[in-house]
């Protein structure tokens, strides 16, 4: 017995506990279906079979499946059409495709469908088990990391609530913990607590300054640093105040066409143009594919868009592109900002941090000083502000890692998705 087969058999019970729902095999050729079913039996995972995309689509609407293994070339409804239709009501569906073509162009087109992985025909048992293992491991990680995120979020929440305990006691009970935490930190900074840089500089000045009658002689460079940090601190306080205003305000929304929003997005993104050359970046602006109606407070939404563009620029890998595009998904008009990132030192926003980066005061990486003067919000509050603005619009905000297959090599990228409900 091969090592790979024995490993599969050894882990059958563990896999069954992770993949509780069956796999759906979508294949029109009977001999291929029988082979896939036999391989699933060996792997210890339940399955159901469909002979074309149309049949599979009806089954997917009526039943739950762990993931889908789909042949691209089928009668009645082919694989790409099935995947597109499936993603309309199961956008997070995990799909593996079978293809007999191993060319780069084919692989890129396949991955653009939003599939998890592909299997090259003719399918060999070891190859099949490897692909299935990856899919099962992915499902396992998604479930595990969801539990970890919940624990980490609870931990962060408890820390912030402890920080704001006295303030929360006196504030109205209907205020959120995020709001009271931000208010408390704003008060603390206003009173001078925790401004480490200025305190350290003043301590250094105190030890080195000299008396000259009624005056002190102070090192000019040190004083310049104090003044510089004073401006940074003012901006931090201003950002905290702005975020509190966003949380408290009632939106003044107006009807707007998606085409008008796209034009305003193009204008709002121009602030980053002077900085692109420093990193050798190219900015790709959105093209509207379908007109829809939206109901938004335009200036506030554009603040969120600018914050996301700035965040993407800060961590974008040199000599790549920063892209803004739009799409329509599940009743939402989606504005997506995509930037390529290097695996090191940044590594993007992995799954365990996707929710945490939206929490107040949380940072994965230190600030980027070269554009700190452009930031409306400091202290890791930028993405918190974006999330609050989208919530105010009954929308959604997601930021996460993805794989970019559009270049010669697969690259890690970060996708920031701002979703507005369509009217």
Beta strands, then each sheet from edge to edge (+ up, - down):
strand 1: 23-26
strand 2: 47-50
strand 3: 68-71
strand 4: 95-99
strand 5: 117-120
strand 6: 210-212
strand 7: 215-217
strand 8: 254-257
strand 9: 282-284
strand 10: 293-296
strand 11: 321-329
strand 12: 332-340
strand 13: 396-404
strand 14: 411-421
sheet 1: 2+ 1+ 3+ 4+ 5+
sheet 2: 6+ 7-
sheet 3: 8+ 10-
sheet 4: 9+ 11+ 12- 14+ 13-
end
